[in-house]
Amino acid sequence: MQISPIELEAMLTRAAQQGAKQALADVGLEGKDAALDIRDLRSLLDCVRFVRRTAVQTTVHLITTGLILALLAGIALKLRIFGSGG
């Protein structure tokens, strides 16, 4: 029995499609709402990434502001010490 390349390609394509459908069904992403579910998951992941990036930026801003305030407080103390002593 010989299978032509076209028939082999068709068989592989059907097998891949059935495997993909089964994999999606195994994780609960089957049916007509599957595409919407996947879009929702991608949107949720985008939101998580945005929140993580925003949290990191906020932390950096807070640390930077704290350092600047500490430097200003140190300068103010130094100026008061020099001003009252001399």
Helices and strands as residue ranges (DSSP letters): H 5-26, H 34-85
